[in-house]
Amino acid sequence: EVDHTSLSQKIKLLKPENRFPLFLNLLSCFLFMMNNYIIEPSSAYYAEALGSSDALSGIMVGAAPWFAIASAIVYSYWTNHNYKQPILLAGILQFIGNLMYSSAYSYKSIEMCLIGRAITGLGAPRVINRRYVADATPFELRTVASASFGLATALGAALGPGMAIILDRIEFEFYIPLVGEHYFNGMTGPGYFMALNWFIFTITILLTFSEPTRSGLDELKQREDVMESPSSKRNALLENNSTSYEGTACDANILDDAVVCLKSTDTLPTTSQNDSEDDCSVSSDTEDDKL
């Protein structure tokens, strides 16, 4: 049966307190994927500028996903109890990691660059985002929310390299007190640009994000309770027996866990055998009378 419910009607099923946090989770997924791919066009040149081989550009790109695997375990457990704290930590780690990645140019340190990329991996929020979609969206909206999650992932991965090309056209120097002079160019620009985005995102989370109502998780538990209830088992057994045992006589005293069915055909051989024995006895009596 085709569901003709419009998207606007489905969105209304989402609790009001869960709507803006859902948007923020999708936004963080977009930013992380953009963060992963924005350094690809300039990573080889950056490795050479830091006095290392351009072969290390692969490690620069792959460090974040590697460390994201380790952080995913922690975030998965943490989100059982709280959403705001882990996503705040993820935003802070992303901000620090991108600053270190770009500042490595001023210190000519490949180690600082790789550590910055590792920290961005520890701040990977995708497991938080996916968990939020599963826990805070109702069943009717689950497909739309999952599709939005995939769309945010694809857009981030596609716009990352494109933004790197735009940033390559911008070049200037700036001075930070107590830190010194820094450079914004095609190699450091992606890190500074993403650090600014993550800073704005983290402040927004701090001021506006509220713990969601886990309506999706509650709905799943209700469905499991209904399926595990004795009445549902009884109804399921009745349906199975009604389709599998046609022409059978079922006992009225139905247990909660099983239905005892007695096939009417099972009694037919006994009846016919008794009738034949009676016929034989009658015929033998008539023969005796004749004699």
Secondary structure per residue as TSV (DSSP state, phi and psi in degrees):
chain	resnum	aa	ss	phi	psi
A	1	E	-	360.0	129.5
A	2	V	-	-79.8	134.1
A	3	D	-	-91.0	113.8
A	4	H	-	-97.2	13.1
A	5	T	-	-68.1	130.4
A	6	S	-	-73.9	162.3
A	7	L	H	-64.4	-38.9
A	8	S	H	-63.4	-36.3
A	9	Q	H	-69.7	-35.5
A	10	K	H	-68.8	-38.4
A	11	I	H	-63.4	-32.0
A	12	K	H	-64.7	-21.8
A	13	L	T	-70.0	-21.2
A	14	L	S	-76.7	131.4
A	15	K	-	-61.1	140.4
A	16	P	H	-56.1	-36.8
A	17	E	H	-72.0	-9.7
A	18	N	H	-101.2	-8.3
A	19	R	H	-73.0	-54.5
A	20	F	H	-67.4	-40.7
A	21	P	H	-58.9	-34.7
A	22	L	H	-64.1	-42.1
A	23	F	H	-61.1	-42.5
A	24	L	H	-64.9	-35.9
A	25	N	H	-66.6	-41.9
A	26	L	H	-65.8	-35.8
A	27	L	H	-65.7	-41.4
A	28	S	H	-66.3	-34.3
A	29	C	H	-63.6	-43.1
A	30	F	H	-61.2	-45.5
A	31	L	H	-64.7	-39.4
A	32	F	H	-66.1	-44.0
A	33	M	H	-66.2	-37.1
A	34	M	H	-64.0	-40.8
A	35	N	H	-61.6	-36.4
A	36	N	H	-67.1	-40.4
A	37	Y	H	-101.6	-7.7
A	38	I	T	-72.0	-21.3
A	39	I	T	-90.0	-7.5
A	40	E	G	-59.3	-47.8
A	41	P	G	-62.7	-28.3
A	42	S	G	-110.3	0.6
A	43	S	H	-64.8	-39.2
A	44	A	H	-65.7	-43.7
A	45	Y	H	-65.7	-35.7
A	46	Y	H	-66.3	-41.6
A	47	A	H	-62.2	-41.1
A	48	E	H	-67.0	-38.7
A	49	A	H	-65.6	-26.4
A	50	L	T	-87.7	7.1
A	51	G	T	82.8	22.4
A	52	S	S	-122.7	175.2
A	53	S	-	-75.7	146.8
A	54	D	G	-68.4	-10.6
A	55	A	G	-65.4	-24.2
A	56	L	G	-72.3	-8.8
A	57	S	H	-62.8	-30.3
A	58	G	H	-65.4	-37.5
A	59	I	H	-69.8	-35.9
A	60	M	H	-61.4	-41.2
A	61	V	H	-74.3	-40.0
A	62	G	H	-85.9	-10.0
A	63	A	H	-63.7	-40.4
A	64	A	H	-63.0	-49.7
A	65	P	H	-62.2	-34.2
A	66	W	H	-63.4	-47.8
A	67	F	H	-75.2	-20.9
A	68	A	H	-65.2	-29.2
A	69	I	H	-63.6	-41.8
A	70	A	H	-68.0	-42.5
A	71	S	H	-70.4	-25.6
A	72	A	H	-61.3	-35.2
A	73	I	H	-64.9	-43.6
A	74	V	H	-66.9	-46.6
A	75	Y	H	-64.7	-36.0
A	76	S	H	-62.3	-41.9
A	77	Y	H	-71.8	-39.9
A	78	W	H	-63.0	-39.4
A	79	T	T	-71.1	-6.1
A	80	N	T	-64.9	-23.8
A	81	H	T	-119.5	-25.9
A	82	N	-	-157.0	146.6
A	83	Y	S	-111.4	-36.9
A	84	K	H	-66.6	-43.3
A	85	Q	H	-64.5	-48.1
A	86	P	H	-65.5	-36.0
A	87	I	H	-73.6	-28.0
A	88	L	H	-66.7	-45.2
A	89	L	H	-61.6	-41.0
A	90	A	H	-60.8	-42.7
A	91	G	H	-64.1	-40.5
A	92	I	H	-65.5	-43.3
A	93	L	H	-64.7	-38.2
A	94	Q	H	-64.0	-41.7
A	95	F	H	-62.5	-47.9
A	96	I	H	-65.9	-44.5
A	97	G	H	-61.5	-42.6
A	98	N	H	-69.5	-35.5
A	99	L	H	-63.5	-42.7
A	100	M	H	-66.2	-38.9
A	101	Y	H	-59.9	-45.1
A	102	S	H	-78.0	-35.7
A	103	S	H	-69.6	-17.4
A	104	A	H	-61.2	-24.9
A	105	Y	H	-65.5	-38.3
A	106	S	H	-69.0	-30.4
A	107	Y	H	-100.5	-0.6
A	108	K	T	51.1	49.1
A	109	S	-	-122.9	110.1
A	110	I	H	-69.8	-30.7
A	111	E	H	-63.1	-43.0
A	112	M	H	-63.4	-37.4
A	113	C	H	-64.0	-46.4
A	114	L	H	-68.8	-36.6
A	115	I	H	-64.0	-39.4
A	116	G	H	-61.7	-40.8
A	117	R	H	-68.6	-34.8
A	118	A	H	-65.3	-38.4
A	119	I	H	-67.6	-36.9
A	120	T	H	-63.7	-33.2
A	121	G	H	-67.2	-38.2
A	122	L	H	-66.3	-22.3
A	123	G	T	-95.0	18.3
A	124	A	-	-67.1	119.7
A	125	P	-	-97.0	7.4
A	126	R	H	-63.3	-36.3
A	127	V	H	-67.8	-32.1
A	128	I	H	-66.7	-43.6
A	129	N	H	-63.6	-44.8
A	130	R	H	-66.4	-38.8
A	131	R	H	-64.7	-37.9
A	132	Y	H	-64.0	-43.2
A	133	V	H	-59.4	-39.3
A	134	A	H	-73.6	-35.6
A	135	D	H	-90.0	-31.1
A	136	A	H	-109.8	5.3
A	137	T	S	-115.7	139.2
A	138	P	-	-68.8	165.9
A	139	F	G	-61.4	-37.7
A	140	E	G	-67.1	-23.2
A	141	L	G	-104.8	2.0
A	142	R	H	-64.0	-41.0
A	143	T	H	-66.1	-42.3
A	144	V	H	-64.5	-42.2
A	145	A	H	-65.9	-40.3
A	146	S	H	-66.7	-38.3
A	147	A	H	-65.6	-37.5
A	148	S	H	-65.6	-37.3
A	149	F	H	-61.8	-44.7
A	150	G	H	-65.7	-36.3
A	151	L	H	-65.6	-43.0
A	152	A	H	-62.7	-38.5
A	153	T	H	-62.9	-46.9
A	154	A	H	-67.1	-40.6
A	155	L	H	-64.8	-42.1
A	156	G	H	-62.4	-44.0
A	157	A	H	-66.1	-32.2
A	158	A	H	-80.2	-38.8
A	159	L	H	-81.1	-18.1
A	160	G	H	-57.7	-59.8
A	161	P	H	-61.7	-33.7
A	162	G	H	-64.4	-40.8
A	163	M	H	-67.1	-32.9
A	164	A	H	-62.8	-35.9
A	165	I	H	-66.6	-38.8
A	166	I	H	-66.8	-43.6
A	167	L	H	-67.1	-23.1
A	168	D	T	-66.2	-19.4
A	169	R	T	-84.6	-7.8
A	170	I	-	-107.4	132.2
A	171	E	-	-150.1	125.2
A	172	F	E	-162.0	168.4
A	173	E	E	-115.4	150.3
A	174	F	E	-146.4	155.3
A	175	Y	E	-114.7	132.6
A	176	I	E	-116.1	123.4
A	177	P	T	-56.6	140.9
A	178	L	T	69.6	-6.2
A	179	V	T	-113.7	-44.2
A	180	G	E	116.6	-163.9
A	181	E	E	-86.7	138.3
A	182	H	E	-129.3	163.7
A	183	Y	E	-125.8	133.5
A	184	F	E	-110.4	114.1
A	185	N	S	-148.2	-166.9
A	186	G	T	-65.3	-20.9
A	187	M	T	-92.7	-38.8
A	188	T	T	-94.5	-19.9
A	189	G	H	-56.3	-43.6
A	190	P	H	-57.3	-39.8
A	191	G	H	-67.6	-45.0
A	192	Y	H	-66.7	-38.6
A	193	F	H	-63.3	-44.9
A	194	M	H	-71.9	-32.2
A	195	A	H	-62.8	-40.4
A	196	L	H	-64.1	-43.1
A	197	N	H	-63.2	-43.0
A	198	W	H	-70.0	-30.7
A	199	F	H	-65.0	-46.8
A	200	I	H	-62.8	-42.1
A	201	F	H	-62.7	-44.4
A	202	T	H	-64.8	-40.6
A	203	I	H	-63.6	-39.7
A	204	T	H	-63.5	-42.8
A	205	I	H	-61.3	-43.9
A	206	L	H	-62.3	-37.5
A	207	L	H	-91.2	-29.0
A	208	T	H	-119.2	-22.1
A	209	F	-	-74.2	133.9
A	210	S	-	-126.9	151.6
A	211	E	-	-61.9	132.1
A	212	P	-	-78.6	161.5
A	213	T	-	-84.2	119.9
A	214	R	-	-80.3	66.2
A	215	S	H	-67.2	-36.1
A	216	G	H	-65.6	-41.2
A	217	L	H	-67.9	-40.7
A	218	D	H	-63.6	-39.4
A	219	E	H	-65.5	-38.8
A	220	L	H	-64.4	-40.9
A	221	K	H	-64.4	-39.0
A	222	Q	H	-63.3	-40.9
A	223	R	H	-63.6	-41.1
A	224	E	H	-66.4	-38.2
A	225	D	H	-65.1	-39.4
A	226	V	H	-65.5	-42.1
A	227	M	H	-68.8	-28.6
A	228	E	H	-91.1	-4.7
A	229	S	S	-70.9	149.8
A	230	P	H	-59.8	-36.8
A	231	S	H	-64.5	-37.6
A	232	S	H	-68.3	-37.5
A	233	K	H	-63.0	-41.8
A	234	R	H	-62.2	-45.1
A	235	N	H	-65.2	-38.6
A	236	A	H	-64.7	-40.9
A	237	L	H	-65.9	-38.5
A	238	L	H	-62.6	-42.6
A	239	E	H	-65.4	-42.7
A	240	N	H	-63.9	-41.5
A	241	N	H	-72.3	-32.5
A	242	S	H	-68.2	-29.5
A	243	T	H	-89.6	-28.1
A	244	S	H	-91.6	-29.6
A	245	Y	S	-119.8	73.0
A	246	E	T	-75.7	140.9
A	247	G	T	78.3	20.4
A	248	T	E	-107.5	154.9
A	249	A	E	-103.0	120.3
A	250	C	E	-99.2	138.8
A	251	D	-	-66.2	140.5
A	252	A	S	-72.4	-27.8
A	253	N	S	-84.6	88.9
A	254	I	-	-93.5	126.1
A	255	L	-	-75.3	165.7
A	256	D	S	-69.6	-34.5
A	257	D	S	-102.6	-10.3
A	258	A	-	-154.0	156.6
A	259	V	-	-119.7	122.7
A	260	V	-	-91.8	116.2
A	261	C	E	-112.9	133.0
A	262	L	E	-113.7	115.8
A	263	K	E	-70.5	132.1
A	264	S	G	-67.6	-24.0
A	265	T	G	-72.2	-18.8
A	266	D	G	-67.6	-25.4
A	267	T	G	-89.5	-10.9
A	268	L	H	-66.9	-43.5
A	269	P	H	-61.3	-37.7
A	270	T	H	-64.9	-43.0
A	271	T	H	-63.7	-46.0
A	272	S	H	-66.5	-35.3
A	273	Q	H	-66.3	-41.3
A	274	N	H	-64.4	-41.1
A	275	D	H	-62.5	-40.2
A	276	S	H	-67.3	-37.5
A	277	E	H	-64.4	-40.8
A	278	D	H	-62.6	-40.7
A	279	D	H	-63.3	-39.3
A	280	C	H	-65.8	-40.1
A	281	S	H	-67.6	-37.8
A	282	V	H	-64.5	-43.1
A	283	S	H	-65.3	-37.5
A	284	S	H	-67.2	-35.1
A	285	D	H	-66.8	-39.3
A	286	T	H	-64.9	-38.1
A	287	E	H	-65.3	-38.7
A	288	D	H	-64.0	-38.5
A	289	D	H	-64.7	-39.9
A	290	K	H	-62.5	-39.2
A	291	L	-	-68.1	360.0
